[in-house]
Amino acid sequence: MQSENPLIADFVKLANSAAGTFAGMTREARDAGRERLREALGGLDFVSREEFDAVKAMASRAREDSAQLEERIAALEAKLAARG
């Protein structure tokens, strides 16, 4: 037959309470850290992948248009030089 020692039972209760309190403190610290990080990063101007890809496509198109215009200008200048 096993007898319960009240001192051991109280110690076990205290340990269980301390573990629960520690787990709660850990959770609160993690949540507070995440919130502070969100606030710090909230002021920065990040763009979404979709916005980045759209601007990248626009820049590519502008480079292509610029190259075509340079070719047309060169051809027009050659015509003017041939006339004069």
N, CA, C and O atoms as a GROMACS GRO file, in nm:
protein
  336
    1MET      N    1   0.084  -0.118   0.000
    1MET     CA    2   0.000   0.000   0.000
    1MET      C    3   0.088   0.124   0.000
    1MET      O    4   0.185   0.133   0.075
    2GLN      N    5   0.052   0.216  -0.083
    2GLN     CA    6   0.132   0.338  -0.098
    2GLN      C    7   0.064   0.451  -0.025
    2GLN      O    8  -0.054   0.479  -0.048
    3SER      N    9   0.137   0.517   0.062
    3SER     CA   10   0.079   0.630   0.135
    3SER      C   11   0.127   0.759   0.071
    3SER      O   12   0.242   0.769   0.027
    4GLU      N   13   0.040   0.857   0.068
    4GLU     CA   14   0.076   0.985   0.010
    4GLU      C   15   0.137   1.075   0.115
    4GLU      O   16   0.084   1.092   0.225
    5ASN      N   17   0.249   1.129   0.080
    5ASN     CA   18   0.315   1.224   0.167
    5ASN      C   19   0.264   1.363   0.130
    5ASN      O   20   0.280   1.404   0.015
    6PRO      N   21   0.204   1.437   0.223
    6PRO     CA   22   0.149   1.568   0.189
    6PRO      C   23   0.257   1.666   0.142
    6PRO      O   24   0.228   1.755   0.062
    7LEU      N   25   0.377   1.651   0.190
    7LEU     CA   26   0.484   1.740   0.149
    7LEU      C   27   0.518   1.718   0.002
    7LEU      O   28   0.539   1.813  -0.073
    8ILE      N   29   0.522   1.590  -0.040
    8ILE     CA   30   0.551   1.559  -0.180
    8ILE      C   31   0.435   1.604  -0.268
    8ILE      O   32   0.456   1.658  -0.377
    9ALA      N   33   0.313   1.582  -0.222
    9ALA     CA   34   0.196   1.624  -0.300
    9ALA      C   35   0.195   1.775  -0.319
    9ALA      O   36   0.164   1.823  -0.428
   10ASP      N   37   0.230   1.851  -0.215
   10ASP     CA   38   0.236   1.997  -0.227
   10ASP      C   39   0.347   2.040  -0.323
   10ASP      O   40   0.330   2.134  -0.400
   11PHE      N   41   0.460   1.969  -0.316
   11PHE     CA   42   0.571   2.001  -0.407
   11PHE      C   43   0.532   1.975  -0.552
   11PHE      O   44   0.566   2.054  -0.640
   12VAL      N   45   0.461   1.864  -0.578
   12VAL     CA   46   0.417   1.832  -0.713
   12VAL      C   47   0.319   1.938  -0.764
   12VAL      O   48   0.327   1.980  -0.879
   13LYS      N   49   0.227   1.981  -0.679
   13LYS     CA   50   0.132   2.086  -0.717
   13LYS      C   51   0.206   2.216  -0.749
   13LYS      O   52   0.174   2.284  -0.847
   14LEU      N   53   0.305   2.249  -0.667
   14LEU     CA   54   0.383   2.370  -0.689
   14LEU      C   55   0.459   2.361  -0.821
   14LEU      O   56   0.463   2.457  -0.898
   15ALA      N   57   0.519   2.245  -0.849
   15ALA     CA   58   0.593   2.226  -0.973
   15ALA      C   59   0.500   2.236  -1.094
   15ALA      O   60   0.536   2.297  -1.195
   16ASN      N   61   0.382   2.177  -1.084
   16ASN     CA   62   0.286   2.185  -1.194
   16ASN      C   63   0.240   2.329  -1.218
   16ASN      O   64   0.227   2.372  -1.332
   17SER      N   65   0.216   2.401  -1.111
   17SER     CA   66   0.176   2.541  -1.124
   17SER      C   67   0.287   2.624  -1.186
   17SER      O   68   0.262   2.709  -1.272
   18ALA      N   69   0.410   2.598  -1.142
   18ALA     CA   70   0.523   2.674  -1.197
   18ALA      C   71   0.540   2.644  -1.346
   18ALA      O   72   0.570   2.734  -1.424
   19ALA      N   73   0.522   2.518  -1.385
   19ALA     CA   74   0.535   2.482  -1.527
   19ALA      C   75   0.427   2.552  -1.609
   19ALA      O   76   0.456   2.602  -1.718
   20GLY      N   77   0.306   2.556  -1.559
   20GLY     CA   78   0.197   2.624  -1.630
   20GLY      C   79   0.222   2.773  -1.641
   20GLY      O   80   0.198   2.833  -1.746
   21THR      N   81   0.271   2.832  -1.534
   21THR     CA   82   0.302   2.975  -1.535
   21THR      C   83   0.416   3.005  -1.633
   21THR      O   84   0.410   3.101  -1.709
   22PHE      N   85   0.518   2.921  -1.631
   22PHE     CA   86   0.631   2.940  -1.723
   22PHE      C   87   0.586   2.928  -1.868
   22PHE      O   88   0.630   3.005  -1.953
   23ALA      N   89   0.499   2.831  -1.897
   23ALA     CA   90   0.448   2.813  -2.034
   23ALA      C   91   0.368   2.938  -2.076
   23ALA      O   92   0.379   2.983  -2.190
   24GLY      N   93   0.288   2.991  -1.985
   24GLY     CA   94   0.212   3.112  -2.016
   24GLY      C   95   0.302   3.232  -2.040
   24GLY      O   96   0.277   3.311  -2.131
   25MET      N   97   0.405   3.246  -1.959
   25MET     CA   98   0.499   3.356  -1.977
   25MET      C   99   0.572   3.343  -2.110
   25MET      O  100   0.594   3.443  -2.179
   26THR      N  101   0.610   3.222  -2.146
   26THR     CA  102   0.678   3.199  -2.273
   26THR      C  103   0.588   3.237  -2.390
   26THR      O  104   0.632   3.302  -2.484
   27ARG      N  105   0.462   3.197  -2.383
   27ARG     CA  106   0.366   3.228  -2.488
   27ARG      C  107   0.346   3.380  -2.500
   27ARG      O  108   0.342   3.434  -2.610
   28GLU      N  109   0.333   3.447  -2.385
   28GLU     CA  110   0.314   3.592  -2.388
   28GLU      C  111   0.436   3.664  -2.443
   28GLU      O  112   0.423   3.760  -2.518
   29ALA      N  113   0.555   3.617  -2.404
   29ALA     CA  114   0.678   3.680  -2.454
   29ALA      C  115   0.689   3.661  -2.606
   29ALA      O  116   0.727   3.754  -2.677
   30ARG      N  117   0.656   3.542  -2.655
   30ARG     CA  118   0.662   3.516  -2.799
   30ARG      C  119   0.563   3.605  -2.873
   30ARG      O  120   0.597   3.664  -2.976
   31ASP      N  121   0.441   3.614  -2.821
   31ASP     CA  122   0.340   3.698  -2.887
   31ASP      C  123   0.379   3.846  -2.885
   31ASP      O  124   0.359   3.917  -2.984
   32ALA      N  125   0.436   3.891  -2.773
   32ALA     CA  126   0.479   4.031  -2.764
   32ALA      C  127   0.593   4.058  -2.862
   32ALA      O  128   0.597   4.163  -2.925
   33GLY      N  129   0.684   3.964  -2.874
   33GLY     CA  130   0.795   3.979  -2.969
   33GLY      C  131   0.746   3.986  -3.111
   33GLY      O  132   0.793   4.068  -3.190
   34ARG      N  133   0.651   3.900  -3.145
   34ARG     CA  134   0.595   3.903  -3.280
   34ARG      C  135   0.526   4.036  -3.308
   34ARG      O  136   0.538   4.091  -3.417
   35GLU      N  137   0.453   4.086  -3.210
   35GLU     CA  138   0.383   4.213  -3.228
   35GLU      C  139   0.481   4.328  -3.247
   35GLU      O  140   0.460   4.415  -3.331
   36ARG      N  141   0.588   4.328  -3.170
   36ARG     CA  142   0.690   4.434  -3.186
   36ARG      C  143   0.756   4.425  -3.323
   36ARG      O  144   0.785   4.528  -3.385
   37LEU      N  145   0.781   4.304  -3.369
   37LEU     CA  146   0.841   4.287  -3.501
   37LEU      C  147   0.747   4.336  -3.610
   37LEU      O  148   0.790   4.401  -3.706
   38ARG      N  149   0.617   4.305  -3.596
   38ARG     CA  150   0.518   4.355  -3.693
   38ARG      C  151   0.516   4.508  -3.696
   38ARG      O  152   0.511   4.569  -3.802
   39GLU      N  153   0.520   4.568  -3.577
   39GLU     CA  154   0.520   4.715  -3.570
   39GLU      C  155   0.645   4.772  -3.634
   39GLU      O  156   0.637   4.873  -3.705
   40ALA      N  157   0.760   4.710  -3.610
   40ALA     CA  158   0.885   4.760  -3.666
   40ALA      C  159   0.886   4.746  -3.817
   40ALA      O  160   0.930   4.837  -3.888
   41LEU      N  161   0.839   4.634  -3.868
   41LEU     CA  162   0.838   4.611  -4.012
   41LEU      C  163   0.723   4.682  -4.081
   41LEU      O  164   0.726   4.702  -4.202
   42GLY      N  165   0.622   4.720  -4.004
   42GLY     CA  166   0.506   4.788  -4.063
   42GLY      C  167   0.542   4.922  -4.125
   42GLY      O  168   0.478   4.965  -4.220
   43GLY      N  169   0.644   4.988  -4.072
   43GLY     CA  170   0.685   5.117  -4.125
   43GLY      C  171   0.766   5.106  -4.252
   43GLY      O  172   0.785   5.206  -4.322
   44LEU      N  173   0.814   4.988  -4.283
   44LEU     CA  174   0.895   4.971  -4.403
   44LEU      C  175   0.804   4.950  -4.524
   44LEU      O  176   0.694   4.896  -4.513
   45ASP      N  177   0.851   4.992  -4.637
   45ASP     CA  178   0.772   4.982  -4.759
   45ASP      C  179   0.813   4.857  -4.837
   45ASP      O  180   0.905   4.861  -4.920
   46PHE      N  181   0.746   4.748  -4.811
   46PHE     CA  182   0.770   4.625  -4.885
   46PHE      C  183   0.666   4.615  -4.995
   46PHE      O  184   0.552   4.660  -4.980
   47VAL      N  185   0.704   4.555  -5.106
   47VAL     CA  186   0.609   4.534  -5.215
   47VAL      C  187   0.580   4.385  -5.226
   47VAL      O  188   0.661   4.301  -5.188
   48SER      N  189   0.464   4.356  -5.278
   48SER     CA  190   0.428   4.216  -5.296
   48SER      C  191   0.498   4.160  -5.419
   48SER      O  192   0.547   4.237  -5.502
   49ARG      N  193   0.503   4.033  -5.432
   49ARG     CA  194   0.567   3.967  -5.546
   49ARG      C  195   0.495   4.007  -5.675
   49ARG      O  196   0.559   4.028  -5.778
   50GLU      N  197   0.361   4.018  -5.669
   50GLU     CA  198   0.284   4.055  -5.788
   50GLU      C  199   0.320   4.196  -5.835
   50GLU      O  200   0.337   4.219  -5.955
   51GLU      N  201   0.332   4.290  -5.740
   51GLU     CA  202   0.370   4.426  -5.778
   51GLU      C  203   0.510   4.429  -5.837
   51GLU      O  204   0.535   4.498  -5.936
   52PHE      N  205   0.602   4.355  -5.776
   52PHE     CA  206   0.739   4.350  -5.826
   52PHE      C  207   0.743   4.295  -5.967
   52PHE      O  208   0.809   4.351  -6.054
   53ASP      N  209   0.671   4.184  -5.991
   53ASP     CA  210   0.670   4.125  -6.124
   53ASP      C  211   0.608   4.219  -6.227
   53ASP      O  212   0.653   4.224  -6.342
   54ALA      N  213   0.505   4.293  -6.187
   54ALA     CA  214   0.440   4.386  -6.280
   54ALA      C  215   0.537   4.498  -6.320
   54ALA      O  216   0.546   4.533  -6.438
   55VAL      N  217   0.608   4.553  -6.224
   55VAL     CA  218   0.703   4.660  -6.254
   55VAL      C  219   0.820   4.606  -6.335
   55VAL      O  220   0.872   4.674  -6.424
   56LYS      N  221   0.862   4.485  -6.304
   56LYS     CA  222   0.971   4.423  -6.380
   56LYS      C  223   0.931   4.406  -6.527
   56LYS      O  224   1.011   4.431  -6.617
   57ALA      N  225   0.807   4.363  -6.551
   57ALA     CA  226   0.758   4.346  -6.688
   57ALA      C  227   0.749   4.482  -6.759
   57ALA      O  228   0.783   4.492  -6.877
   58MET      N  229   0.705   4.585  -6.687
   58MET     CA  230   0.697   4.719  -6.746
   58MET      C  231   0.836   4.769  -6.784
   58MET      O  232   0.853   4.829  -6.891
   59ALA      N  233   0.935   4.746  -6.699
   59ALA     CA  234   1.071   4.790  -6.729
   59ALA      C  235   1.127   4.716  -6.849
   59ALA      O  236   1.196   4.774  -6.932
   60SER      N  237   1.098   4.588  -6.858
   60SER     CA  238   1.144   4.509  -6.972
   60SER      C  239   1.084   4.562  -7.101
   60SER      O  240   1.152   4.576  -7.202
   61ARG      N  241   0.955   4.590  -7.097
   61ARG     CA  242   0.887   4.644  -7.214
   61ARG      C  243   0.944   4.781  -7.254
   61ARG      O  244   0.960   4.810  -7.372
   62ALA      N  245   0.973   4.863  -7.154
   62ALA     CA  246   1.030   4.995  -7.182
   62ALA      C  247   1.168   4.982  -7.247
   62ALA      O  248   1.201   5.058  -7.337
   63ARG      N  249   1.248   4.885  -7.201
   63ARG     CA  250   1.379   4.864  -7.264
   63ARG      C  251   1.364   4.820  -7.409
   63ARG      O  252   1.439   4.864  -7.496
   64GLU      N  253   1.267   4.732  -7.436
   64GLU     CA  254   1.243   4.687  -7.574
   64GLU      C  255   1.200   4.804  -7.661
   64GLU      O  256   1.249   4.820  -7.773
   65ASP      N  257   1.107   4.885  -7.610
   65ASP     CA  258   1.060   5.001  -7.686
   65ASP      C  259   1.174   5.099  -7.713
   65ASP      O  260   1.184   5.155  -7.822
   66SER      N  261   1.260   5.118  -7.614
   66SER     CA  262   1.373   5.209  -7.630
   66SER      C  263   1.468   5.159  -7.738
   66SER      O  264   1.516   5.237  -7.820
   67ALA      N  265   1.493   5.029  -7.740
   67ALA     CA  266   1.582   4.972  -7.843
   67ALA      C  267   1.521   4.990  -7.982
   67ALA      O  268   1.592   5.021  -8.077
   68GLN      N  269   1.389   4.969  -7.994
   68GLN     CA  270   1.323   4.987  -8.123
   68GLN      C  271   1.329   5.132  -8.168
   68GLN      O  272   1.352   5.160  -8.286
   69LEU      N  273   1.309   5.225  -8.077
   69LEU     CA  274   1.315   5.367  -8.111
   69LEU      C  275   1.456   5.408  -8.152
   69LEU      O  276   1.472   5.488  -8.244
   70GLU      N  277   1.557   5.353  -8.086
   70GLU     CA  278   1.695   5.383  -8.125
   70GLU      C  279   1.722   5.336  -8.268
   70GLU      O  280   1.789   5.405  -8.345
   71GLU      N  281   1.670   5.219  -8.303
   71GLU     CA  282   1.688   5.167  -8.439
   71GLU      C  283   1.619   5.259  -8.540
   71GLU      O  284   1.675   5.288  -8.646
   72ARG      N  285   1.497   5.304  -8.508
   72ARG     CA  286   1.424   5.392  -8.599
   72ARG      C  287   1.496   5.525  -8.617
   72ARG      O  288   1.504   5.578  -8.728
   73ILE      N  289   1.548   5.579  -8.507
   73ILE     CA  290   1.621   5.706  -8.515
   73ILE      C  291   1.746   5.690  -8.600
   73ILE      O  292   1.778   5.776  -8.682
   74ALA      N  293   1.816   5.579  -8.580
   74ALA     CA  294   1.937   5.554  -8.660
   74ALA      C  295   1.902   5.544  -8.808
   74ALA      O  296   1.976   5.595  -8.893
   75ALA      N  297   1.791   5.479  -8.841
   75ALA     CA  298   1.749   5.466  -8.981
   75ALA      C  299   1.712   5.602  -9.038
   75ALA      O  300   1.748   5.633  -9.151
   76LEU      N  301   1.640   5.684  -8.962
   76LEU     CA  302   1.602   5.818  -9.009
   76LEU      C  303   1.725   5.906  -9.027
   76LEU      O  304   1.733   5.982  -9.124
   77GLU      N  305   1.819   5.897  -8.936
   77GLU     CA  306   1.941   5.976  -8.948
   77GLU      C  307   2.021   5.934  -9.072
   77GLU      O  308   2.081   6.017  -9.141
   78ALA      N  309   2.020   5.802  -9.100
   78ALA     CA  310   2.090   5.754  -9.220
   78ALA      C  311   2.023   5.808  -9.346
   78ALA      O  312   2.092   5.846  -9.440
   79LYS      N  313   1.889   5.811  -9.349
   79LYS     CA  314   1.818   5.868  -9.464
   79LYS      C  315   1.850   6.015  -9.484
   79LYS      O  316   1.872   6.060  -9.596
   80LEU      N  317   1.852   6.091  -9.372
   80LEU     CA  318   1.883   6.234  -9.382
   80LEU      C  319   2.026   6.254  -9.430
   80LEU      O  320   2.053   6.344  -9.511
   81ALA      N  321   2.117   6.173  -9.383
   81ALA     CA  322   2.257   6.185  -9.426
   81ALA      C  323   2.272   6.152  -9.574
   81ALA      O  324   2.354   6.212  -9.643
   82ALA      N  325   2.194   6.058  -9.624
   82ALA     CA  326   2.200   6.019  -9.766
   82ALA      C  327   2.145   6.131  -9.853
   82ALA      O  328   2.194   6.151  -9.965
   83ARG      N  329   2.046   6.205  -9.806
   83ARG     CA  330   1.988   6.316  -9.884
   83ARG      C  331   2.082   6.434  -9.892
   83ARG      O  332   2.093   6.502  -9.994
   84GLY      N  333   2.148   6.458  -9.782
   84GLY     CA  334   2.223   6.582  -9.774
   84GLY      C  335   2.362   6.569  -9.813
   84GLY      O  336   2.436   6.667  -9.810
   0.00000   0.00000   0.00000
